[in-house]
Amino acid sequence: MPAIEKLEVELGPPGEVTIRVKRVRGARAYMHQYTAEPPTSETVWTNEGSTNAYHTFRGLKSYQKYWFRTVALGMNNQMEYSPVIDRVIQ
């Protein structure tokens, strides 16, 4: 599968954010993820699975910083990660 080069993060109403990647050829599903702590190799991510290349997270805390990424899932356990982007939620 090709690499995910860009992750778009769009702030919505208070507590909402939509993340989006360009559809990945060969991806069967996407795992949209966020964390409220700076990412490390031991970070536990909150996941939302989807067949869409975009997802809206709701219920996030206003004025808190979150980190976001998307993982494209393909056949034979193939995975491609997007860049990690951070935003402070409205």
N, CA and C atoms as a LAMMPS dump frame, in Angstrom:
ITEM: TIMESTEP
0
ITEM: NUMBER OF ATOMS
270
ITEM: BOX BOUNDS ff ff ff
-5.0000000000000000e+02 5.0000000000000000e+02
-5.0000000000000000e+02 5.0000000000000000e+02
-5.0000000000000000e+02 5.0000000000000000e+02
ITEM: ATOMS id mol type element x y z
1 1 1 N 0.849 -1.181 0
2 1 2 C 0 0 0
3 1 3 C 0.891 1.241 0
4 2 1 N 0.438 2.292 -0.65
5 2 2 C 1.224 3.529 -0.626
6 2 3 C 1.183 4.197 0.742
7 3 1 N 2.181 5 1.018
8 3 2 C 2.27 5.711 2.295
9 3 3 C 1.182 6.785 2.387
10 4 1 N 0.782 7.084 3.61
11 4 2 C -0.131 8.206 3.867
12 4 3 C 0.752 9.415 4.142
13 5 1 N 0.715 10.368 3.26
14 5 2 C 1.608 11.514 3.378
15 5 3 C 1.033 12.675 4.165
16 6 1 N -0.307 12.766 4.249
17 6 2 C -0.91 13.934 4.879
18 6 3 C -2.156 13.535 5.657
19 7 1 N -2.3 14.12 6.836
20 7 2 C -3.499 13.973 7.659
21 7 3 C -4.093 15.35 7.839
22 8 1 N -5.349 15.525 7.453
23 8 2 C -6.034 16.8 7.657
24 8 3 C -6.825 16.725 8.954
25 9 1 N -6.722 17.775 9.759
26 9 2 C -7.439 17.855 11.028
27 9 3 C -8.26 19.129 11.012
28 10 1 N -9.575 18.982 11.083
29 10 2 C -10.494 20.121 10.996
30 10 3 C -11.274 20.243 12.301
31 11 1 N -11.114 21.395 12.954
32 11 2 C -11.862 21.643 14.191
33 11 3 C -13.308 21.954 13.855
34 12 1 N -14.22 21.418 14.634
35 12 2 C -15.641 21.656 14.443
36 12 3 C -16.202 22.415 15.63
37 13 1 N -17.463 22.153 15.966
38 13 2 C -18.055 22.753 17.163
39 13 3 C -17.267 22.317 18.402
40 14 1 N -17.485 22.961 19.539
41 14 2 C -16.746 22.577 20.75
42 14 3 C -16.785 21.059 21.004
43 15 1 N -15.612 20.493 21.231
44 15 2 C -15.509 19.07 21.537
45 15 3 C -15.478 18.153 20.329
46 16 1 N -15.471 18.721 19.112
47 16 2 C -15.48 17.892 17.907
48 16 3 C -14.3 18.195 17.005
49 17 1 N -13.804 17.145 16.357
50 17 2 C -12.74 17.297 15.364
51 17 3 C -12.927 16.209 14.311
52 18 1 N -12.71 16.564 13.055
53 18 2 C -12.787 15.609 11.954
54 18 3 C -11.386 15.437 11.388
55 19 1 N -10.971 14.168 11.242
56 19 2 C -9.678 13.894 10.629
57 19 3 C -9.93 13.17 9.304
58 20 1 N -9.012 13.39 8.358
59 20 2 C -9.23 12.878 7.005
60 20 3 C -7.889 12.614 6.324
61 21 1 N -7.823 11.502 5.608
62 21 2 C -6.674 11.201 4.748
63 21 3 C -7.216 10.927 3.353
64 22 1 N -6.334 11.022 2.376
65 22 2 C -6.692 10.627 1.023
66 22 3 C -6.84 9.112 1.022
67 23 1 N -7.866 8.6 0.336
68 23 2 C -8.073 7.15 0.283
69 23 3 C -6.79 6.44 -0.135
70 24 1 N -6.5 5.35 0.546
71 24 2 C -5.283 4.587 0.277
72 24 3 C -5.646 3.376 -0.583
73 25 1 N -5.007 3.266 -1.734
74 25 2 C -5.247 2.131 -2.625
75 25 3 C -4.855 0.846 -1.901
76 26 1 N -5.773 -0.12 -1.873
77 26 2 C -5.503 -1.393 -1.214
78 26 3 C -5.968 -1.455 0.233
79 27 1 N -6.386 -0.326 0.798
80 27 2 C -6.865 -0.328 2.194
81 27 3 C -8.273 -0.916 2.25
82 28 1 N -8.475 -1.808 3.198
83 28 2 C -9.8 -2.405 3.397
84 28 3 C -10.569 -1.688 4.507
85 29 1 N -9.83 -1.034 5.397
86 29 2 C -10.449 -0.31 6.509
87 29 3 C -9.445 0.71 7.04
88 30 1 N -9.945 1.577 7.901
89 30 2 C -9.113 2.608 8.523
90 30 3 C -9.352 2.595 10.018
91 31 1 N -8.296 2.845 10.779
92 31 2 C -8.408 2.997 12.229
93 31 3 C -8.024 4.438 12.53
94 32 1 N -9 5.218 12.973
95 32 2 C -8.772 6.62 13.31
96 32 3 C -8.486 6.68 14.805
97 33 1 N -7.429 7.393 15.182
98 33 2 C -6.949 7.333 16.56
99 33 3 C -6.647 8.717 17.125
100 34 1 N -6.785 8.818 18.456
101 34 2 C -6.33 10.018 19.161
102 34 3 C -5.812 9.643 20.533
103 35 1 N -5.008 10.546 21.08
104 35 2 C -4.514 10.404 22.448
105 35 3 C -4.399 11.801 23.048
106 36 1 N -4.525 11.877 24.358
107 36 2 C -4.424 13.166 25.054
108 36 3 C -3.035 13.368 25.657
109 37 1 N -2.133 12.42 25.418
110 37 2 C -0.77 12.541 25.946
111 37 3 C 0.217 12.529 24.786
112 38 1 N 1.333 13.22 24.925
113 38 2 C 2.322 13.207 23.839
114 38 3 C 2.684 11.774 23.467
115 39 1 N 2.62 11.442 22.167
116 39 2 C 2.848 10.059 21.743
117 39 3 C 4.28 9.575 21.984
118 40 1 N 4.364 8.35 22.473
119 40 2 C 5.629 7.637 22.628
120 40 3 C 5.387 6.217 22.121
121 41 1 N 6.38 5.383 22.225
122 41 2 C 6.209 3.992 21.794
123 41 3 C 5.238 3.23 22.695
124 42 1 N 4.933 3.774 23.875
125 42 2 C 4.032 3.097 24.813
126 42 3 C 2.664 3.769 24.914
127 43 1 N 2.387 4.719 24.053
128 43 2 C 1.111 5.444 24.089
129 43 3 C -0.054 4.503 23.81
130 44 1 N -1.116 4.672 24.587
131 44 2 C -2.363 3.957 24.344
132 44 3 C -3.278 4.909 23.572
133 45 1 N -3.658 4.505 22.359
134 45 2 C -4.496 5.33 21.501
135 45 3 C -5.955 4.913 21.638
136 46 1 N -6.871 5.886 21.561
137 46 2 C -8.299 5.606 21.463
138 46 3 C -8.599 5.394 19.981
139 47 1 N -9.276 4.292 19.647
140 47 2 C -9.49 3.891 18.254
141 47 3 C -10.951 3.925 17.85
142 48 1 N -11.193 4.297 16.606
143 48 2 C -12.507 4.19 15.984
144 48 3 C -12.284 3.598 14.595
145 49 1 N -12.811 2.413 14.343
146 49 2 C -12.651 1.771 13.051
147 49 3 C -13.702 2.235 12.066
148 50 1 N -13.354 2.198 10.767
149 50 2 C -14.265 2.663 9.736
150 50 3 C -13.793 2.173 8.374
151 51 1 N -14.708 2.132 7.426
152 51 2 C -14.316 1.89 6.04
153 51 3 C -14.115 3.215 5.32
154 52 1 N -14.368 4.324 6.01
155 52 2 C -14.187 5.66 5.449
156 52 3 C -12.796 6.2 5.779
157 53 1 N -12.273 7.036 4.903
158 53 2 C -10.958 7.649 5.107
159 53 3 C -11.054 8.903 5.97
160 54 1 N -12.205 9.122 6.588
161 54 2 C -12.421 10.273 7.471
162 54 3 C -13.242 9.828 8.67
163 55 1 N -13.142 10.599 9.749
164 55 2 C -13.924 10.288 10.951
165 55 3 C -14.056 11.549 11.802
166 56 1 N -15.201 11.707 12.47
167 56 2 C -15.412 12.811 13.402
168 56 3 C -15.435 12.261 14.821
169 57 1 N -14.531 12.773 15.645
170 57 2 C -14.527 12.436 17.068
171 57 3 C -15.38 13.48 17.784
172 58 1 N -16.206 13.024 18.714
173 58 2 C -17.066 13.921 19.5
174 58 3 C -16.804 13.677 20.984
175 59 1 N -17.129 14.663 21.806
176 59 2 C -16.987 14.5 23.248
177 59 3 C -15.583 14.732 23.766
178 60 1 N -14.73 15.374 22.958
179 60 2 C -13.387 15.701 23.428
180 60 3 C -13.445 16.915 24.349
181 61 1 N -12.485 17.034 25.236
182 61 2 C -12.466 18.145 26.198
183 61 3 C -11.963 19.418 25.532
184 62 1 N -12.72 20.479 25.709
185 62 2 C -12.316 21.781 25.16
186 62 3 C -11.055 22.283 25.85
187 63 1 N -10.242 22.992 25.108
188 63 2 C -8.993 23.606 25.573
189 63 3 C -7.943 22.577 25.974
190 64 1 N -8.097 21.359 25.501
191 64 2 C -7.092 20.323 25.758
192 64 3 C -6.427 19.958 24.439
193 65 1 N -5.144 19.653 24.514
194 65 2 C -4.389 19.251 23.324
195 65 3 C -4.544 17.749 23.109
196 66 1 N -4.787 17.36 21.846
197 66 2 C -4.887 15.963 21.453
198 66 3 C -3.966 15.717 20.254
199 67 1 N -3.531 14.482 20.112
200 67 2 C -2.735 14.053 18.967
201 67 3 C -3.583 13.066 18.18
202 68 1 N -3.541 13.173 16.842
203 68 2 C -4.383 12.365 15.964
204 68 3 C -3.542 11.657 14.91
205 69 1 N -4.032 10.49 14.48
206 69 2 C -3.439 9.797 13.341
207 69 3 C -4.479 8.829 12.782
208 70 1 N -4.219 8.356 11.565
209 70 2 C -5.059 7.347 10.925
210 70 3 C -4.157 6.216 10.452
211 71 1 N -4.648 4.997 10.608
212 71 2 C -3.926 3.817 10.144
213 71 3 C -4.771 3.164 9.051
214 72 1 N -4.181 2.97 7.874
215 72 2 C -4.849 2.246 6.797
216 72 3 C -4.515 0.767 6.965
217 73 1 N -5.544 -0.072 6.91
218 73 2 C -5.381 -1.514 7.107
219 73 3 C -5.641 -2.241 5.795
220 74 1 N -4.684 -3.056 5.373
221 74 2 C -4.821 -3.789 4.117
222 74 3 C -4.788 -5.286 4.343
223 75 1 N -4.639 -6.002 3.26
224 75 2 C -4.574 -7.468 3.331
225 75 3 C -3.258 -7.907 3.966
226 76 1 N -3.257 -9.114 4.499
227 76 2 C -2.053 -9.726 5.082
228 76 3 C -1.41 -8.851 6.156
229 77 1 N -2.234 -8.239 6.977
230 77 2 C -1.775 -7.405 8.094
231 77 3 C -0.963 -6.183 7.667
232 78 1 N -1.134 -5.711 6.442
233 78 2 C -0.46 -4.492 6.011
234 78 3 C -1.048 -3.302 6.761
235 79 1 N -0.179 -2.388 7.193
236 79 2 C -0.616 -1.171 7.878
237 79 3 C 0.245 -0.009 7.417
238 80 1 N -0.415 1.111 7.166
239 80 2 C 0.289 2.356 6.846
240 80 3 C -0.226 3.421 7.803
241 81 1 N 0.689 4.121 8.46
242 81 2 C 0.33 5.153 9.434
243 81 3 C 0.446 6.533 8.797
244 82 1 N -0.491 7.393 9.156
245 82 2 C -0.399 8.79 8.736
246 82 3 C 0.577 9.513 9.651
247 83 1 N 0.976 10.72 9.271
248 83 2 C 1.72 11.544 10.232
249 83 3 C 0.83 11.827 11.453
250 84 1 N 1.441 12.115 12.582
251 84 2 C 0.704 12.485 13.797
252 84 3 C 0.59 14.011 13.819
253 85 1 N -0.638 14.502 14.017
254 85 2 C -0.906 15.94 14.053
255 85 3 C -1.564 16.272 15.392
256 86 1 N -1.164 17.38 16.002
257 86 2 C -1.788 17.779 17.266
258 86 3 C -2.628 19.037 17.077
259 87 1 N -3.657 19.151 17.899
260 87 2 C -4.535 20.321 17.902
261 87 3 C -5.063 20.538 19.316
262 88 1 N -5.333 21.801 19.634
263 88 2 C -6.04 22.148 20.866
264 88 3 C -7.507 22.281 20.483
265 89 1 N -8.359 21.538 21.171
266 89 2 C -9.781 21.469 20.856
267 89 3 C -10.505 22.726 21.337
268 90 1 N -11.473 23.156 20.535
269 90 2 C -12.281 24.329 20.919
270 90 3 C -13.193 23.985 22.06
